[in-house]
Amino acid sequence: MIAVRIVDIKGLYLPGFPDSTAPPGTTRAAGYKPGYKSLDDRGRVYINRDLDGQWAKNTQLVEITVEVTSSGGELPERARIRWTARDPDDPSNERPEVHPDWAPTLDENDYDAAGDYVAPVEDDNEGSQDRAPGWEAVEGYALSDATETSASTAIVGGRSTIRRHMTDIAGDNVIVRAELDADGIAEAAGDETGIMTLWRRIDVEYIRMESAPPLPVDQAPEHFELVFTQLDFTEARVIQDLQHMALDAGTLGEMASRFVSEQFEHAGEPGWFCLIAALEPHPVPEIPGEPLFSGSVTILDGGEGERRGEYVEIPGAYPDASYVTFRWEGWRMSFSVASAAVLDDPPRTRLWLAPHDIQNQFTAGDGSLAHAYERRLFFFPRARRRDGAWEPPGYGIPARVEADVRGPGASYTSGMSPTIDIGPARYFAGRTILFTHHRAWWDPEGARPRRGYEQATLHTIVHELTHAFGMPHKCGYFDYRTPRQTTCCMNYRSHWMVDADQQLIPGTDGLVGNDLCGRHVKETRRVRLENNRGLRWR
């Protein structure tokens, strides 16, 4: 009896096994274990990494070694190993926690034209290989008869080795089988790997100001597992406090970008993101969100095409009005003030309302904001603006309605992803800041985090790190989980979600969770980070 047995796979990583190549202070979520061949279907092959786990653009591969034993003596003189590779079904849509509405998004090949589940179907891979065919010879083991799905290698000293190059989209997968190819051999036992899946491995440089409470970075990686992205956080590097990142909201973007550029030690190094636990974005007023007006208003509209919008007028001069909350039929909904104009005769202030924007048709792109926000819906109190078309009902708020108007400071950012400009384009750049002393999370009188700090900041960590992949916020969808309880973490808590007709679903604000929607999961998998110019990965 002759047996072919896979004895080693370099470039394959076992979740939970220590990685001896990890930089000091970094704990990796998976490591190379000699002899592991992914029979548990959990093995990871890293995109843009060589066999030693080092960055290598457009390279993802494994090196498989087999051992050949014969109980009957010598092998036939021309015996070789026949290798075959196949693309198995993507099993992620069959996971019990995936909502049935999102399952076809994750793997449409398993469903018919009506969207009904049929069966697991192979050949789901979407990526490209760095070479064709995808086999590479290893010195000492001559390669022949190579096609895209099969190849043959020589047996030397009872062993044979080959390299298999993979496709470059997270979630793509492969199974490789090895069998004896020899004339006159009736019985020979072959061997095969389990499912080997393509993953991204991202190192995250974690920086914390001295007075910032620690962030729950240990809980963040699990929320990217369905995206097949491994986030490995370094130990926190503690830096000096800076109470306010900027003087005001208007200068925050520039100052935050400058600050992260000064602190991000691994900026430009391939495979690195950055997360900073800061204190406050800027000073807020002594009375945050001071009430300016409460009473009945009339919602009016003006402008044409893509400049059309809605406004209200209130008596008095309030050039610093910040946002308006409408109250009707048991509902409440707030809109920021886009601009305030003080008018005469009679004295009044016209408040133009900033619409709620929804990006529900986004796709994987190059990391630019222009691509992320290319297709948008804008919802006003009484209309939806889509590609210049003005269509009721928006939020369905009555034309005459009760409203509260407040000043600055009641609402301000708790986290941000400072961008980078390259020429005329602006890019997400893998840079994230959380403001841990935000009043929603921090009790200034007790000088300690408020109850629920970890879960509240976890949502923002996942939200902002998803921006690092060039993904937009405010998709308007529920997350991928079943039963349906929470909305995608990329949404804003104050917004309603949208249905299949791109109309708002009443009462769906305040449901934001810590997970992504199915569309964010699928499109984030498809992102090729190496093509994002803003990351400046050399």
ZICORQUI-V849484 format. One record per pair of residues at least 24 apart in sequence whose ideal C-beta (glycine too) atoms are under 10 Angstrom apart, sorted by the first residue. I is the first residue (numbers start at 1). GAP is how many residues later the second one is. Records with the same first field share a line. If there is no record, write none. Layout:
I = GAP  GAP
This chain:
1 = 68  69  70  71  186  187  188
2 = 66  67  68  69  70  73  74  77  178  180  183  184  185  186  187  188
3 = 63  64  65  66  67  68  177  184  185  186  187  188
4 = 62  63  64  65  77  78  151  156  173  174  175  176  177  184  185  186  187  188
5 = 32  60  61  62  63  64  173  184  185  186
6 = 29  30  31  32  33  58  59  60  61  170  171  172  184  185  186  187
7 = 27  28  30  57  58  59  60  152  154  184
8 = 24  25  26  27  28  29  54  55  56  57  58  59  151  153
9 = 24  25  26  27  28  29  34  36  42  53  54  55  56  155  167  184  187
10 = 24  40  41  42  43  51  52  53  54  55  151  153
11 = 32  33  34  35  38  39  40  41  42  48  49  50  51  52  53  152  153  155  185
12 = 24  25  26  31  32  33  34  39  50  51  52  181  182  184
13 = 25  29  30  31  32  33  36  40  49  183  186  188  217
14 = 24  26  28  29  30
15 = 25  27  28  29  184  210  215
16 = 26
19 = 34  182  213
20 = 33
21 = 31  32  33
22 = 31  181  210  212
23 = 180  209  211  243
24 = 210  211
25 = 180  181  208  209  210  211  212
26 = 177  178  179  180  206  207  208  209
27 = 191  205  206  207  208
28 = 25  173  175  202  204
29 = 170  172  192  193  196  201  202  203  204
30 = 169  171  200  202
36 = 157  158
37 = 25  27  139  154  155  156  157  159
38 = 24  135  137  138  154  155  156  157  158  159
39 = 153  154  155  156
40 = 154  155
41 = 47  50  132  134  152  153  154  155  156
42 = 152  153  154  155
43 = 130  150  151  152  153  154  156
44 = 152  153  154  155  156  157  184  186
45 = 119  121  127  128  129  151  152  153  154
46 = 120  124  152  153  154  155  156  184  225
47 = 80  119  120  121  122  123  125  151  152  153  154  181  182  224  481  482  483
48 = 82  120  152  153  222  223  480  481  482  489
49 = 150  151  152  221  222
51 = 112
53 = 148  218
54 = 216  217
55 = 146  214  215  216  217  475  482  483
56 = 74  214
57 = 73  111  213  471  473  474  480  481
58 = 70  71  72  73  107  110  470  472
59 = 70  71  72  106  107  109
60 = 67  69  70  104  105  106  107  108  109  112  138  139  140
61 = 68  69  70  73  74  75  102  103  104  105
62 = 100  101  102  103  104  112  114  131  134
63 = 73  75  98  99  100  101
64 = 74  89  96  97  98  99  100  112  114  127  129  132
65 = 73  76  94  95  96  97  113
66 = 87  89  92  93  94  95  96  112  113  114  124  125
67 = 88  90  91  92  93  111  124
68 = 87  88  89  90  91  92  110  112  114  120
69 = 89  120
70 = 88  110  115  118
72 = 113  115
75 = 80  83  105  107  110  113
76 = 79  104  105  106  107  108  109
77 = 105  106
78 = 76  77  103  104  105
79 = 75  76  81  101  102  103  104  105  106  109
80 = 61  62  63  64  65  71  72  73  74  75  80  99  100  101  102
81 = 60  70  71  72  73  74  78  79  80  81  97  98  99  100  101  109
82 = 63  68  69  70  71  95  96  97  98  99  100  108
83 = 52  60  62  63  66  67  68  69  70  77  79  81  93  94  95  96  98  109
84 = 63  65  66  67  91  92  93  94  95  106  108
85 = 48  49  50  62  63  64  65  66  79  80  81  89  90  91  92  107  108  111
86 = 36  37  63  64  87  88  89  90  91  106
87 = 35  36  37  38  62  80  85  86  87  88  108
88 = 32  33  34  35  36  37  85  86  87  106  107  108  109
89 = 30  31  32  33  34  35  84  106
90 = 30  31  32  33  34  35  36  81  82  83  105  107  138  435
91 = 29  33  82  104  106
92 = 32  79  81  105  133  134  135  136  388  429  430  433
93 = 24  27  31  387  425  429
94 = 26
95 = 131  385  386  387
96 = 386
97 = 129  383  384  385  386  418
98 = 128  382  383  384  420  423
99 = 379  380  381  382  383  384  385  418  419
100 = 382  384
101 = 376  377  379  381  383  399  416  417
102 = 375  376  377  378  379  380  382  414  415  416  417  419  420
103 = 377  379  415
104 = 414
105 = 372  375  412  413  414  415  416  417  418
106 = 65  120  374  412  413  415  416  419
107 = 64  415
108 = 414
122 = 51  53
124 = 45  47  48  49
125 = 41  42  43  44  46  47  48  49  73
126 = 41  42  43  44  45  46  396  399  400
127 = 39  40  41  42  43  44  45  71  398  399  401
128 = 39  40  41  44  400
129 = 35  36  37  38  39  43
130 = 35  36  37  38
131 = 32  34
132 = 33
133 = 31  32
134 = 29  30  31  32  33  40
135 = 27  28  29  30  41
136 = 26  27  28  29
137 = 24  25  26
138 = 24  25
145 = 36
150 = 27  31
152 = 29
153 = 25  28
155 = 25  26  27
164 = 29  32
166 = 30  31  32
167 = 31
168 = 30  32  360  362
169 = 29  31  59  195  356  357  358  359
170 = 27  28  29  30  54  57  58  59  60  299  354  355  356  357  358  359
171 = 26  27  28  55  56  57  58  350  351  353  354  355
172 = 24  25  26  27  56  353
173 = 24  25  55
174 = 24
197 = 31
198 = 30  327
199 = 25  26  28  29  30  31
200 = 24  27  28  29  30  31  71  269  324  325  327  328  329
201 = 28  29  30  31  70
202 = 27  28  29  30  31  69  70  71  228  263  266  267  327
203 = 27  28  29  30  31  63  66  67  68  69  70  71
204 = 27  28  29  30  62  67  68  69  70  71  226  228  257  261  264
205 = 28  29  31  32  58  59  60  61  62  64  67  68  69  70  71  225  226
206 = 27  28  29  30  31  67  68  69  70  71
207 = 27  29  30  31  32  53  56  57  58  67  68  69  70  71  226
208 = 27  28  29  30  31  67  68  69  70  226  228
209 = 27  29  30  31  32  33  34  54  67  68  69  70  226  227  228
210 = 28  29  30  31  32  69
211 = 27  29  30  31  32  66  67  68  225  226  231  236
212 = 24  26  27  29  64  65  66  67  222  223  224  225  230  237
213 = 64  223  224  228  229  235  236  240  241  244
214 = 63  222  235  239  240  243
215 = 60  61  62  219  221  238  239  242  243  245  246
216 = 237  238  239  240  241  242  245
217 = 58  60  240  241  244
218 = 236  240
219 = 235  236  238  239  242  243  295
220 = 55  237  238  241  242  245  294
221 = 241  244
222 = 240  292  293
223 = 235  236  238  239  240  242  243  256  266  290  291  292  293
224 = 238  241  242  245  291  292  297  300
226 = 254  255  289  290  292  294  295  296  298  299
227 = 239  242  244  289  293  294  295  296  297  298  300
228 = 293  296  297
229 = 236  237  240  295  296  298  300
231 = 42  44  230  231  234  237
232 = 39
233 = 40  42  228
234 = 31  32  38  40  41
236 = 39  41
237 = 26  28  39
238 = 39
239 = 24  37  38  39
241 = 37  38  196
242 = 36  37  38
243 = 35  36  37  39  40  194
244 = 34  35  36  37  38  39  40  191  193
245 = 31  33  34  35  36  37  168  171  173  188  190
246 = 34  35  36  37
247 = 35  36
248 = 33  34  35  36  160  164
249 = 32  33  35  73  159  160  163  164
250 = 32
251 = 31
252 = 29  30  160  161  164  166  181  183
253 = 163  165  166
254 = 164
255 = 26  27  163
256 = 25  26  157  160  161  162  163  175  177  179
257 = 159  161  162  163  164  172  174  176
258 = 160
259 = 159  172  174
260 = 156  157  158  160  169  170  171  172  173
261 = 157  159  168  170
263 = 168  170
264 = 154  165  166  167
266 = 164
267 = 153  162  163  164  268  269  270
268 = 161  267  268  269  270
269 = 266  267  268  269
270 = 259  260  265  266  267  268
271 = 159  258  259  264  266
272 = 158  263  265
273 = 144  156  157  158  159  191  192  195  196  256  262
274 = 144  155  156  157  158  159  194
275 = 140  155  156  157  158  159  186  189  190  193
276 = 139  142  155  156  157  158  159  160
277 = 155  156  157  158  159  160  180  184
278 = 137  138  155  156  157  158  159  160
279 = 156  157  158  159  163
280 = 132  134  155  156  157  158  159  162  164
281 = 131  132  133  134  135  152  154  156  157
282 = 127  130  131  153
283 = 126
284 = 124  125  126  127  128  154  155
285 = 35  37  122  123  124  125
286 = 123
287 = 119  120  121  122  123
288 = 34  118  119  120  121  122  123  124  151
289 = 33  34  36  115  117  118  119  120  121  122  123
290 = 30  32  116  117  118  119  120
291 = 113  114  115  116  119
292 = 24  26  28  29  30  32  57  59  112  113  114  115
293 = 25  28  31  56  58  110  111  112  113
294 = 31  33  108  109  110  111  112
295 = 107  108  109  110
296 = 104  105  106  107
297 = 27  29  54  102  103  104  105  106  107  108
298 = 100  101  102  103  105
299 = 25  27  54  81  82  83  84  95  98  99  100  101  102  104
300 = 50  82  99
301 = 52  79  80  81  82  84  89  98
302 = 48  50
303 = 49  82  87
304 = 84  86
305 = 80  82  83  84  85
306 = 72  79  80  81  82  83  84
307 = 78  81
308 = 70  72  75  77  80  81  82
309 = 29  30  43  44  45  46  69  71  74  76  81
310 = 25  28  41  42  43  45  70  71  72  73  75  84  87
311 = 26  27  28  29  30  39  40  41  42  69  70
312 = 25  36  37  38  39  40  41  69  89  91  93
313 = 28  30  33  35  36  37  38
314 = 26  34  35  36  37  89  91
315 = 31  32  33  34
316 = 26  30  31  32  33  89
317 = 25  26  27  30  31  32
318 = 24  30  31  33  87  88  89
319 = 30
320 = 29  86  87  88  89
321 = 28  30  84  85  86  87
322 = 29  83  84  85  86  87  88  89  90
323 = 28  30  31  81  82  83  84  85  87  88  171
324 = 27  29  30  57  79  80  81  82
325 = 77  78  79  80  81  85  169
326 = 27  55  69  71  72  75  76  77  78
327 = 70  74  75  76  77
328 = 53  67  68  69  70  72  73  74  75
329 = 67  68  69  72  177
330 = 177
331 = 64  65  66  165  175  176  178
332 = 70  72  162  177
333 = 46  48  61  62  63  64  161  162  163  171  173  176
334 = 69  70  72  76  77  160  161  175
335 = 44  45  46  60  62  68  159
336 = 75  158
337 = 68  69  70  71
340 = 65
349 = 56
351 = 52  54
353 = 27  28
354 = 24  26
355 = 24  25  26  28  29  30  39  40
356 = 24  25  28  38  39  118  120  136  138  139  140  148  153
357 = 28  115  116  117  119  135  138
358 = 26  28  114  115  116  117  118  119  133  137  138  139  140  144  146
359 = 112  113  114  115  116  117  131  160
360 = 112  114  115  116  117  137  138  140  142  157  159
361 = 114  141  158
362 = 108  109  110  111  112  113  128  157  158  161
363 = 107  108  156  159  160  163  164
364 = 105  106  107  158  159  160  161  162  163  164
365 = 63  104  105  106  107  158  161  162  163  166  167
366 = 59  61  62  104  161  162  163  165  166  167  168
367 = 52  53  58  59  60  61  62  63  100  101  102  103  104  160  161  162  164  165  166  167  168
368 = 51  54  57  58  59  60  102  164  165  166
369 = 50  52  56  57  58  59  98  101  103  165
370 = 54  55  56  57
371 = 54  56  99  101
372 = 54  55  56  95  97  98  99  100  101
373 = 99  100  101
374 = 98
375 = 97
376 = 96  98
377 = 97  99  121  125  126  127
379 = 97  116  117  119  123  124  125
384 = 114  118  119  120
386 = 116
391 = 111  112
393 = 110  111
394 = 109  110
395 = 100  101  109  111
396 = 107  108  110
409 = 30
410 = 29
411 = 29  83
412 = 26  27  28
413 = 25  47
414 = 24  25  26  27  42  43  45  46  49  50
415 = 42  44  45  46  48  49  50  52
416 = 44  48  51
417 = 46  47  48  49  50  51  56
419 = 48  115
420 = 112  113  114  115  116
421 = 113
422 = 111  112  114
423 = 110
425 = 108  109
426 = 108
427 = 43  105  106  107  108  109
428 = 36  38  39  40  41  42  43  44  104  106  107
429 = 38  39  41  103  104  105  106  107
430 = 35  37  38  39  40  99  102  104  105  106  107
431 = 33  36  37  103  104
432 = 28  29  31  32  33  34  35  36
433 = 31
434 = 26  27  29  30
435 = 25
436 = 24
455 = 58  59
456 = 58
458 = 31  55  56
459 = 27  30  31  34  53  54  55  56
460 = 29  54
461 = 28  53
462 = 26  27  28  51  52  53  54
463 = 25  26  27  28  29  49  51  53
464 = 25  26
466 = 24  50  54  55  58
468 = 56  59  61  64  66  67
469 = 51  54  55  56  57  58  60  63
470 = 53  54  57  58  59  61  62  64  65
471 = 45  48  49  52  53  56
472 = 48  51
473 = 47
474 = 24
475 = 41  42  43  44  45  48
476 = 26  28  29  32  41  43
477 = 39  40  41  42  43
478 = 27  30  33  35  37  39  40
479 = 32  33  34  35  36  37  38  39  41  42
480 = 35  36  37  38  39  40  41  42
481 = 32  33  34  35  36  37
484 = 27
485 = 26  28
486 = 24  25  26  27  28  29
487 = 24  25  26  28  30
488 = 24  25  26  27  28  29  30  31  32  33
489 = 24  25  26  27  28  31
490 = 25  26  27  29  30
491 = 26
